[in-house]
């Protein structure tokens, strides 16, 4: 976790966007595996973003 909190937040947003695209592709193509991967990527991205936000808040308080 040596990344800067802002970078971690940006990485999380990128994972969410990638996940949305993958989920949409899966829905259109009828590929349930891609849809599930997309949903997982979105959840992973949201978690990264939240951890980055929490780390940023801690840094501000120190």
DRENDREN-827545 format. One line per field, with one value per residue (C-alpha): chain; residue number from 1; z, x, y. Coordinates in Angstrom, 2 decimals, decimal comma. Each point is the difference from the previous one (the first is absolute). Layout:
<sites>
cadena A;...
num NUM;...
w Z;...
u X;...
v Y;...
</sites>
This chain:
<sites>
cadena A;A;A;A;A;A;A;A;A;A;A;A;A;A;A;A;A;A;A;A;A;A;A;A;A;A;A;A;A;A;A;A;A;A;A;A;A;A;A;A;A;A;A;A;A;A;A;A;A;A;A;A;A;A;A;A;A;A;A;A;A;A
num 1;2;3;4;5;6;7;8;9;10;11;12;13;14;15;16;17;18;19;20;21;22;23;24;25;26;27;28;29;30;31;32;33;34;35;36;37;38;39;40;41;42;43;44;45;46;47;48;49;50;51;52;53;54;55;56;57;58;59;60;61;62
w 0,00;-0,85;-2,62;0,60;1,10;-3,02;-2,36;1,82;-0,45;-3,71;-0,39;1,65;-2,39;-2,95;1,28;0,35;-3,56;-1,34;1,91;-1,39;-3,54;0,60;1,56;-2,90;-2,52;1,88;0,02;-3,73;-0,96;2,41;1,75;3,68;0,85;-1,36;1,75;3,32;-0,58;-0,67;3,20;1,93;-1,56;0,98;3,60;0,10;-1,39;2,55;2,80;-1,28;-0,29;3,55;1,45;-1,84;1,39;3,52;-0,33;-1,27;2,99;2,39;-1,70;0,39;3,72;0,69
u 0,00;2,77;-2,16;-1,14;-3,67;-1,00;1,57;-1,83;-3,28;0,71;0,87;-3,30;-1,93;1,78;-0,89;-3,63;-0,08;1,67;-2,51;-2,97;1,27;0,63;-3,44;-1,68;1,86;-1,04;-3,63;0,01;1,90;-1,92;3,25;-0,82;3,70;0,97;-3,00;1,10;3,60;-1,28;-2,01;3,03;2,24;-2,52;-0,09;3,80;0,21;-2,45;2,00;3,28;-1,63;-1,39;3,35;1,71;-2,54;0,48;3,79;-0,31;-2,17;2,55;2,82;-1,92;-0,49;3,66
v 0,00;2,41;1,71;3,53;0,12;2,11;-2,57;-2,77;1,88;0,48;-3,69;-0,85;2,21;-1,62;-3,47;1,08;1,35;-3,15;-2,09;1,91;-0,50;-3,70;-0,45;1,81;-2,16;-3,12;1,10;0,73;-3,14;-2,22;-0,91;-0,51;-0,52;3,46;1,53;-1,49;1,12;3,51;0,04;-1,25;2,69;2,66;-1,21;-0,19;3,53;1,35;-1,61;1,49;3,41;-0,15;-1,12;2,86;2,46;-1,33;0,22;3,58;0,92;-1,51;1,92;3,26;-0,59;-0,82
</sites>
